[in-house]
């Protein structure tokens, strides 16, 4: 039976990866690239798509490499222990805006973004795979997964709610603020990742294949639970990705900047903070709610229905700062569903890994969990890419002028505002409907 300190240690891994690194990348991009860094919307869209094609290869490859790692620290933990510093350092460099022309900035952004994805894969795929070797008990897997989600959402809450205040504390240009805060947050993420590697234990030795083979890759596509769950994972991250990627644009162009509610100044990070704290609470309640619902599949369906209904309701809220309280309410309700199903997803990946071991005779835990990380990055980044593309179609344009300053041009403000509103509500609702259909097709009942 794992001690509480180990569960907290495991939670620190996603507090770093999900609560700091991925949360900042999800909510800041493409807004950071277009409005602060100075890329065109086309460059921002292509950048995130190219990085996703890169991840299609690196994520499963990292999973296969991690499965075959043997060291005094175990199979998966050494990747976090020795990858922690590069993880934080590259994150800090990603948010630095160099004094370069448009071509130089494009090269910098592409290089650092792809490198960030590679380092994220190197750390996060083994981290996810840890769940499959820390315990054999299904209830304890749910507990570890719940701790993980609480850690991610709690740190996401802290990151987002303090970011505006920290920006004002740092002062200077927005580019300087993001760069300075990225150094601080990157250092914190590195420390948390290292702590996770040192505090956790691997109790189960994976059943390794004697020789390297591409068979585990081929076996994935005959593994129906894996196929369905991977599609579900992509959908959950599309759902979240659209909302986070467009939040900055929504506050600036639909609500005309910061809004005050109950004495609290709300910008785009603080709007999503209400969701983070709700996800944290419902992530912690997820094992209890799932037991009450009668199983993971039924719980996932109920949580998805909550997301569908609240997202559609958001579309009908008047686009005015006077209704910010109603927007906050819908963000909270949507986050109840997200917080409930997020721990279930990772627990279900552990079930799929067990299913694969039983049917194939060897462990492919790292490979299977890599698909979870890949779907996370695919959903978040492709949705961010599509946000940039859709805004460009609606009439939004950005670039860097000859002096190195960022220039924003909007040809049709009402078209842009409507597109932003749909990207936060109706489009995520449609994705959640597809996700609801997929969960009915998922064959494992636990």
C-alpha positions in Angstrom: 0.0 0.0 0.0 1.5 3.3 -1.1 2.0 6.0 1.5 0.4 9.5 1.1 3.8 11.1 0.6 4.3 8.9 -2.5 0.9 10.0 -3.9 1.8 13.6 -3.3 5.1 13.0 -5.0 3.3 11.5 -8.0 1.0 14.5 -8.1 4.0 16.9 -8.3 4.8 15.4 -11.7 1.6 16.6 -13.2 1.7 19.8 -11.1 4.8 20.6 -13.1 3.9 19.2 -16.5 0.1 19.9 -16.5 -0.2 22.7 -13.9 2.7 24.9 -15.1 4.2 23.9 -18.5 1.2 22.7 -20.4 -1.2 25.1 -18.7 0.9 28.1 -19.8 1.3 26.7 -23.3 -2.4 25.9 -23.7 -3.7 29.3 -22.5 -0.8 31.5 -23.8 -0.6 30.0 -27.3 -1.5 31.1 -30.0 -2.2 34.5 -28.2 1.5 34.8 -27.1 2.8 34.0 -30.6 0.5 36.4 -32.4 0.0 39.3 -30.0 3.3 39.4 -28.1 6.0 37.5 -30.0 4.9 38.8 -33.4 4.3 35.8 -35.6 1.6 35.9 -38.2 -1.5 33.8 -37.6 -0.4 31.5 -40.5 3.0 31.0 -39.0 1.5 30.3 -35.5 -0.9 27.7 -37.1 1.7 26.0 -39.2 4.2 25.9 -36.2 1.8 24.0 -34.0 0.8 21.6 -36.8 4.4 20.8 -37.6 5.2 20.1 -34.0 2.3 17.7 -33.8 3.6 15.7 -36.8 6.9 15.5 -34.9 5.1 14.1 -31.9 3.4 11.4 -33.8 6.8 9.8 -34.2 8.5 10.8 -30.9 5.8 10.0 -28.4 5.4 6.2 -29.3 9.1 5.9 -29.8 9.7 7.4 -26.3 7.2 5.0 -24.9 9.0 2.0 -26.5 12.4 3.3 -25.2 11.1 3.9 -21.7 9.6 0.3 -21.6 13.1 -1.0 -22.2 15.0 1.2 -19.8 16.8 -0.6 -16.9 18.6 1.3 -14.3 19.2 1.5 -10.5 16.3 4.1 -10.4 13.9 1.8 -12.2 12.3 1.8 -15.7 10.5 5.2 -15.8 11.8 7.3 -12.9 15.2 8.0 -14.3 13.7 10.0 -17.2 12.1 12.4 -14.7 15.2 12.6 -12.5 17.6 13.4 -15.3 15.2 15.2 -17.6 14.0 17.7 -15.0 16.5 20.5 -15.6 16.3 20.4 -19.5 12.5 20.5 -19.0 12.5 23.7 -17.1 15.3 25.4 -19.1 13.7 24.9 -22.5 10.3 26.1 -21.2 12.0 29.3 -20.0 13.6 29.9 -23.4 10.3 29.2 -25.2 8.8 32.4 -23.7 11.7 34.6 -24.5 11.2 37.1 -27.3 14.5 37.8 -29.0 15.2 41.1 -30.8 15.1 39.7 -34.3 13.3 40.4 -37.6 10.3 38.3 -38.7 12.4 35.6 -40.2 14.7 35.3 -37.2 11.7 35.1 -34.9 10.1 32.4 -37.0 13.3 30.3 -36.8 13.5 30.9 -33.0 9.9 30.0 -32.4 10.0 26.8 -34.5 13.2 25.6 -33.0 12.2 26.2 -29.4 8.7 25.0 -29.7 9.7 21.7 -31.3 12.5 21.2 -28.8 10.0 21.9 -26.0 7.7 19.1 -27.4 10.7 16.7 -27.5 11.7 17.4 -23.9 8.1 17.3 -22.7 7.8 13.9 -24.3 11.0 12.7 -22.7 9.7 13.5 -19.2 5.9 13.1 -19.5 5.6 9.8 -21.3 7.6 7.9 -18.5 5.7 9.9 -15.9 2.3 8.7 -17.2 3.7 5.1 -17.5 4.6 5.1 -13.8 0.9 4.6 -12.9 1.1 1.1 -14.4 4.1 -0.1 -12.3 3.4 1.6 -8.9 0.5 -0.7 -7.9 -1.7 -3.6 -9.2 -4.7 -2.5 -7.2 -7.4 -0.8 -9.4 -8.7 1.3 -6.5 -5.2 2.6 -5.7 -4.7 3.4 -9.4 -7.8 5.6 -9.2 -6.4 7.2 -6.1 -3.0 7.9 -7.8 -4.8 9.3 -10.8 -7.0 11.5 -8.7 -4.0 12.8 -6.8 -2.4 13.5 -10.2 -5.4 15.5 -11.4 -5.7 17.5 -8.1 -2.0 18.3 -8.3 -2.3 19.5 -11.9 -5.4 21.6 -11.4 -4.2 23.0 -8.0 -1.0 24.2 -9.6 -2.9 25.4 -12.6 -5.1 27.4 -10.3 -2.1 28.9 -8.6 -0.3 29.6 -11.9 -3.3 31.3 -13.5 -4.6 33.3 -10.6 -1.2 34.8 -9.7 0.0 35.4 -13.2 -1.6 38.9 -13.7 -0.2 40.0 -10.3 3.2 38.7 -11.1 3.1 40.5 -14.4 2.5 43.8 -12.7 5.2 43.0 -10.2 7.8 42.4 -12.9 6.7 45.4 -15.0 8.1 46.5 -18.3 6.8 45.2 -21.6 4.6 42.1 -21.9 7.5 40.3 -23.7 9.7 41.0 -20.7 7.0 39.9 -18.2 6.5 36.6 -20.0 10.2 35.9 -20.3 10.9 36.7 -16.6 8.0 34.7 -15.3 8.9 31.7 -17.5 12.3 31.5 -15.9 10.7 31.4 -12.4 8.0 28.9 -13.5 10.5 26.7 -15.4 12.7 26.5 -12.3 9.7 25.5 -10.2 8.6 22.9 -12.8 12.1 21.4 -12.8 12.2 21.1 -9.0 8.7 19.4 -8.9 9.6 17.0 -11.7 12.8 16.0 -9.9 10.9 15.5 -6.6 8.4 13.3 -8.3 11.1 11.0 -9.6 12.7 10.8 -6.2 9.6 10.3 -4.1 7.8 7.6 -6.1 8.5 3.8 -6.3 8.2 1.2 -9.0 6.9 -2.0 -7.4 6.1 -4.0 -10.6 8.7 -5.1 -13.0 7.4 -4.8 -16.6 7.4 -8.0 -18.6 10.0 -7.1 -21.3 10.4 -8.5 -24.8 13.8 -10.2 -25.3 14.5 -8.2 -28.5 13.4 -4.9 -29.9 10.5 -5.4 -32.3 7.9 -3.2 -34.1 5.3 -5.7 -33.1 4.1 -3.7 -30.1 3.4 -0.8 -32.4 1.4 -3.0 -34.7 -0.4 -4.6 -31.8 -1.8 -1.2 -30.7 -4.0 -1.0 -33.8 -5.6 -4.4 -33.1 -6.2 -3.3 -29.5 -9.7 -2.0 -29.7 -9.8 -0.4 -26.2 -6.6 1.5 -27.1 -8.0 2.8 -30.4 -11.2 4.0 -28.8 -9.6 5.5 -25.7 -6.9 7.3 -27.8 -9.7 8.9 -29.9 -11.5 9.9 -26.6 -8.2 11.3 -25.3 -7.8 13.4 -28.4 -11.4 14.7 -28.1 -11.0 15.7 -24.4 -7.9 17.7 -25.3 -9.6 19.3 -28.3 -12.4 20.3 -26.0 -10.1 21.9 -23.5 -7.6 23.2 -26.1 -10.1 25.3 -28.0 -11.4 26.9 -24.8 -8.0 27.7 -23.4 -6.4 28.8 -26.7 -9.2 31.3 -27.4 -9.7 32.7 -23.9 -7.1 35.5 -24.3 -8.8 36.7 -27.5 -12.2 36.5 -25.9 -11.3 38.8 -23.0 -9.6 41.3 -25.3 -12.0 41.4 -28.3 -15.4 40.3 -27.0 -15.3 41.8 -23.5 -12.9 44.7 -24.3 -10.2 43.8 -21.8 -10.2 43.1 -18.0 -13.5 42.9 -16.2 -14.1 43.4 -12.5 -16.3 40.9 -10.7 -16.9 40.9 -6.9 -13.9 43.2 -6.5 -11.6 40.9 -8.4 -10.0 42.0 -11.7 -10.5 39.2 -14.2 -8.3 38.8 -17.3 -8.2 35.6 -19.4 -6.0 33.7 -17.0 -8.2 34.5 -14.0 -11.4 33.6 -16.0 -10.0 30.1 -16.5 -8.8 30.0 -12.9 -12.4 29.5 -11.8 -12.4 26.3 -13.9 -9.1 25.2 -12.5 -10.2 25.3 -8.8 -13.4 23.5 -9.8 -11.5 20.8 -11.7 -9.2 20.4 -8.6 -12.2 19.8 -6.4 -14.0 17.4 -8.7 -10.8 15.7 -9.6 -10.4 14.9 -5.9 -14.1 13.7 -5.8 -13.8 11.7 -9.0 -13.2 8.2 -7.3 -16.2 8.8 -5.0 -18.4 10.1 -7.8 -17.3 7.2 -10.1 -18.3 4.7 -7.4 -21.7 6.3 -7.0 -22.2 6.3 -10.8 -21.5 2.6 -10.9 -18.3 2.4 -13.0 -15.9 4.4 -15.1 -17.9 4.3 -18.4 -21.1 5.5 -16.8 -19.2 8.2 -14.9 -17.4 9.4 -18.1 -20.8 9.6 -19.9 -22.4 11.7 -17.2 -19.4 14.0 -17.0 -19.4 14.5 -20.7 -23.1 15.4 -20.7 -22.4 18.1 -18.2 -19.8 19.6 -20.6 -22.1 19.4 -23.6 -25.0 21.2 -21.8 -22.9 24.0 -20.2 -21.0 24.6 -23.4 -24.1 25.1 -25.5 -25.5 27.3 -22.7 -22.4 29.6 -22.9 -23.2 30.4 -26.6 -26.5 32.1 -25.5 -24.8 34.4 -23.0 -24.9 38.0 -24.2 -21.4 39.1 -25.3 -21.1 41.9 -22.7 -19.0 42.5 -19.6 -22.2 42.9 -17.6 -22.7 39.1 -17.9 -19.3 38.1 -16.8 -20.8 36.5 -13.7 -22.9 34.2 -15.9 -19.8 33.3 -18.0 -17.9 32.4 -14.8 -20.8 30.2 -13.7 -20.8 28.3 -17.1 -17.0 27.9 -16.8 -17.4 26.4 -13.3 -20.2 24.0 -14.4 -18.2 22.9 -17.5 -15.2 22.3 -15.2 -17.2 20.0 -13.0 -17.4 17.6 -15.9 -13.8 18.1 -16.9 -12.6 17.5 -13.3 -14.6 14.4 -13.1 -13.5 12.7 -16.3 -9.9 13.7 -16.4 -8.6 11.2 -13.7 -10.8 8.5 -15.3 -9.0 8.9 -18.6 -5.6 8.0 -17.1 -7.0 5.2 -15.0 -8.5 3.8 -18.1 -5.1 3.9 -19.9 -3.8 1.7 -17.1 -6.7 -0.7 -17.7 -5.8 -0.7 -21.5 -2.1 -1.4 -20.5 -3.2 -4.4 -18.4 -5.4 -5.6 -21.3 -2.5 -5.4 -23.7 -0.2 -7.4 -21.3 -2.8 -10.1 -20.9 -3.4 -10.5 -24.6 0.2 -10.0 -25.9 2.3 -11.5 -23.2 4.7 -8.6 -22.8 4.4 -5.1 -21.3 3.8 -2.1 -23.5 2.8 0.2 -20.7 5.1 3.1 -21.8 4.0 2.8 -25.4 0.3 2.9 -24.4 0.7 5.8 -22.0 2.6 7.6 -24.6 -0.6 7.7 -26.7 -2.1 9.6 -23.8 0.6 12.2 -23.9 0.4 12.3 -27.6 -3.3 12.9 -27.6 -2.8 15.6 -25.0 -0.3 17.5 -27.2 -2.2 16.7 -30.4 -5.5 18.0 -29.0 -4.1 21.1 -27.4 -1.8 22.2 -30.1 -3.9 21.4 -33.1 -6.8 23.2 -31.5 -4.5 26.1 -30.9 -3.4 25.9 -34.5 -7.1 25.8 -35.7 -7.9 28.8 -33.4 -5.3 30.8 -35.2 -6.4 29.6 -38.6 -10.2 30.3 -37.9 -9.4 33.7 -36.5 -7.4 34.5 -39.7 -10.4 33.4 -41.8 -12.7 35.6 -39.7 -10.5 38.7 -40.3 -7.7 38.7 -37.7 -4.1 39.3 -38.8 -0.8 39.9 -36.9 2.8 40.4 -37.9 6.2 42.0 -36.9 7.0 45.3 -38.6 10.5 46.5 -39.6 11.2 47.9 -36.1 10.4 44.5 -34.5 7.1 45.6 -33.0 4.0 43.4 -33.2 1.2 44.8 -35.4 -2.5 43.6 -35.1 -5.0 44.2 -38.0 -8.7 43.2 -37.9 -10.7 43.6 -41.0 -14.1 42.5 -39.6 -14.4 42.8 -35.8 -17.9 41.3 -35.6 -16.9 38.3 -37.6 -13.9 37.8 -35.3 -16.0 38.2 -32.2 -18.6 35.6 -33.3 -15.8 33.2 -34.3 -14.2 33.6 -30.8 -17.5 33.0 -29.1 -18.2 29.8 -31.1 -14.6 28.5 -30.5 -15.3 28.8 -26.7 -18.8 27.2 -26.8 -20.4 25.5 -29.8 -17.3 23.9 -31.3 -16.2 22.3 -27.9 -19.8 21.2 -27.5 -19.8 19.4 -30.9 -16.5 17.7 -29.9 -18.0 16.5 -26.6 -20.9 15.0 -28.5 -18.5 12.9 -30.5 -16.7 12.0 -27.3 -20.0 10.8 -25.8 -20.5 8.5 -28.8 -17.0 7.1 -28.5 -17.3 6.2 -24.8 -20.3 4.0 -25.7 -18.0 2.1 -28.0 -15.2 1.6 -25.3 -15.3 -2.1 -24.5 -13.7 -2.4 -21.0 -16.1 -2.1 -18.1 -14.5 -1.5 -14.7 
